[in-house]
Amino acid sequence: DPAEVFTERLRNRIQQEGPPTPRRGIEYFEQDYE
């Protein structure tokens, strides 16, 4: 199930990086668009 794999990868990323804060997410997207 692709969705299951995606959820598992997301969970692994959160464990490694910690839960993403809204501010950090916004900064990430701003850098992405530049």
N, CA, C and O atoms as CSV, one atom per row, in Angstrom:
chain,resi,resn,atom,element,x,y,z
A,1,ASP,N,N,0.850,-1.199,0.000
A,1,ASP,CA,C,0.000,0.000,0.000
A,1,ASP,C,C,0.882,1.244,0.000
A,1,ASP,O,O,1.595,1.481,0.975
A,2,PRO,N,N,0.856,2.047,-1.067
A,2,PRO,CA,C,1.711,3.248,-1.154
A,2,PRO,C,C,1.492,4.195,0.017
A,2,PRO,O,O,2.448,4.766,0.542
A,3,ALA,N,N,0.241,4.365,0.430
A,3,ALA,CA,C,-0.054,5.287,1.537
A,3,ALA,C,C,0.621,4.800,2.817
A,3,ALA,O,O,1.103,5.601,3.618
A,4,GLU,N,N,0.651,3.493,2.999
A,4,GLU,CA,C,1.256,2.935,4.207
A,4,GLU,C,C,2.763,3.201,4.200
A,4,GLU,O,O,3.346,3.558,5.224
A,5,VAL,N,N,3.382,3.022,3.033
A,5,VAL,CA,C,4.819,3.279,2.905
A,5,VAL,C,C,5.113,4.749,3.175
A,5,VAL,O,O,6.073,5.079,3.871
A,6,PHE,N,N,4.279,5.632,2.619
A,6,PHE,CA,C,4.468,7.071,2.809
A,6,PHE,C,C,4.374,7.429,4.284
A,6,PHE,O,O,5.192,8.194,4.796
A,7,THR,N,N,3.367,6.873,4.973
A,7,THR,CA,C,3.188,7.164,6.398
A,7,THR,C,C,4.399,6.684,7.181
A,7,THR,O,O,4.847,7.349,8.115
A,8,GLU,N,N,4.931,5.523,6.797
A,8,GLU,CA,C,6.082,4.972,7.514
A,8,GLU,C,C,7.304,5.865,7.318
A,8,GLU,O,O,8.038,6.133,8.270
A,9,ARG,N,N,7.523,6.323,6.092
A,9,ARG,CA,C,8.663,7.213,5.824
A,9,ARG,C,C,8.510,8.514,6.596
A,9,ARG,O,O,9.475,9.024,7.166
A,10,LEU,N,N,7.292,9.048,6.612
A,10,LEU,CA,C,7.038,10.303,7.312
A,10,LEU,C,C,7.320,10.129,8.797
A,10,LEU,O,O,7.917,10.996,9.434
A,11,ARG,N,N,6.883,8.994,9.341
A,11,ARG,CA,C,7.105,8.733,10.765
A,11,ARG,C,C,8.602,8.648,11.052
A,11,ARG,O,O,9.066,9.159,12.071
A,12,ASN,N,N,9.357,8.008,10.165
A,12,ASN,CA,C,10.805,7.901,10.359
A,12,ASN,C,C,11.456,9.278,10.314
A,12,ASN,O,O,12.356,9.565,11.103
A,13,ARG,N,N,11.008,10.130,9.399
A,13,ARG,CA,C,11.574,11.484,9.286
A,13,ARG,C,C,11.302,12.274,10.547
A,13,ARG,O,O,12.177,12.989,11.036
A,14,ILE,N,N,10.086,12.151,11.082
A,14,ILE,CA,C,9.728,12.900,12.293
A,14,ILE,C,C,10.587,12.420,13.456
A,14,ILE,O,O,10.995,13.224,14.295
A,15,GLN,N,N,10.866,11.129,13.518
A,15,GLN,CA,C,11.692,10.597,14.602
A,15,GLN,C,C,13.112,11.137,14.490
A,15,GLN,O,O,13.747,11.414,15.507
A,16,GLN,N,N,13.618,11.290,13.270
A,16,GLN,CA,C,14.987,11.751,13.073
A,16,GLN,C,C,15.104,13.252,13.299
A,16,GLN,O,O,16.014,13.711,13.990
A,17,GLU,N,N,14.186,14.017,12.717
A,17,GLU,CA,C,14.311,15.475,12.719
A,17,GLU,C,C,13.524,16.135,13.839
A,17,GLU,O,O,13.730,17.312,14.136
A,18,GLY,N,N,12.614,15.374,14.468
A,18,GLY,CA,C,11.712,15.977,15.435
A,18,GLY,C,C,10.497,16.527,14.713
A,18,GLY,O,O,10.540,16.716,13.497
A,19,PRO,N,N,9.416,16.788,15.431
A,19,PRO,CA,C,8.200,17.278,14.789
A,19,PRO,C,C,8.422,18.641,14.158
A,19,PRO,O,O,8.984,19.526,14.804
A,20,PRO,N,N,7.995,18.840,12.909
A,20,PRO,CA,C,8.204,20.116,12.226
A,20,PRO,C,C,7.329,21.207,12.819
A,20,PRO,O,O,6.128,21.011,13.003
A,21,THR,N,N,7.920,22.350,13.117
A,21,THR,CA,C,7.147,23.482,13.616
A,21,THR,C,C,6.598,24.265,12.431
A,21,THR,O,O,7.215,24.265,11.366
A,22,PRO,N,N,5.459,24.930,12.581
A,22,PRO,CA,C,4.894,25.702,11.464
A,22,PRO,C,C,5.889,26.721,10.916
A,22,PRO,O,O,6.002,26.878,9.700
A,23,ARG,N,N,6.616,27.418,11.802
A,23,ARG,CA,C,7.567,28.435,11.363
A,23,ARG,C,C,8.643,27.798,10.487
A,23,ARG,O,O,8.975,28.316,9.420
A,24,ARG,N,N,9.180,26.672,10.947
A,24,ARG,CA,C,10.227,25.992,10.195
A,24,ARG,C,C,9.695,25.549,8.832
A,24,ARG,O,O,10.399,25.623,7.824
A,25,GLY,N,N,8.449,25.090,8.816
A,25,GLY,CA,C,7.849,24.660,7.562
A,25,GLY,C,C,7.722,25.820,6.590
A,25,GLY,O,O,7.994,25.671,5.399
A,26,ILE,N,N,7.306,26.986,7.103
A,26,ILE,CA,C,7.133,28.159,6.243
A,26,ILE,C,C,8.489,28.592,5.688
A,26,ILE,O,O,8.603,28.888,4.499
A,27,GLU,N,N,9.506,28.630,6.532
A,27,GLU,CA,C,10.841,29.024,6.074
A,27,GLU,C,C,11.326,28.060,5.001
A,27,GLU,O,O,11.933,28.478,4.015
A,28,TYR,N,N,11.059,26.770,5.188
A,28,TYR,CA,C,11.489,25.761,4.229
A,28,TYR,C,C,10.839,26.018,2.872
A,28,TYR,O,O,11.501,25.953,1.836
A,29,PHE,N,N,9.539,26.308,2.887
A,29,PHE,CA,C,8.831,26.538,1.627
A,29,PHE,C,C,9.302,27.832,0.973
A,29,PHE,O,O,9.410,27.904,-0.251
A,30,GLU,N,N,9.582,28.849,1.776
A,30,GLU,CA,C,10.056,30.111,1.206
A,30,GLU,C,C,11.393,29.894,0.498
A,30,GLU,O,O,11.610,30.418,-0.594
A,31,GLN,N,N,12.283,29.125,1.114
A,31,GLN,CA,C,13.574,28.838,0.486
A,31,GLN,C,C,13.351,28.038,-0.798
A,31,GLN,O,O,14.046,28.236,-1.795
A,32,ASP,N,N,12.380,27.141,-0.758
A,32,ASP,CA,C,12.106,26.287,-1.904
A,32,ASP,C,C,11.646,27.121,-3.094
A,32,ASP,O,O,11.998,26.830,-4.237
A,33,TYR,N,N,10.856,28.163,-2.819
A,33,TYR,CA,C,10.320,28.969,-3.914
A,33,TYR,C,C,11.359,29.937,-4.472
A,33,TYR,O,O,11.267,30.330,-5.635
A,34,GLU,N,N,12.337,30.324,-3.673
A,34,GLU,CA,C,13.320,31.308,-4.135
A,34,GLU,C,C,14.243,30.808,-5.207
A,34,GLU,O,O,15.110,31.549,-5.671
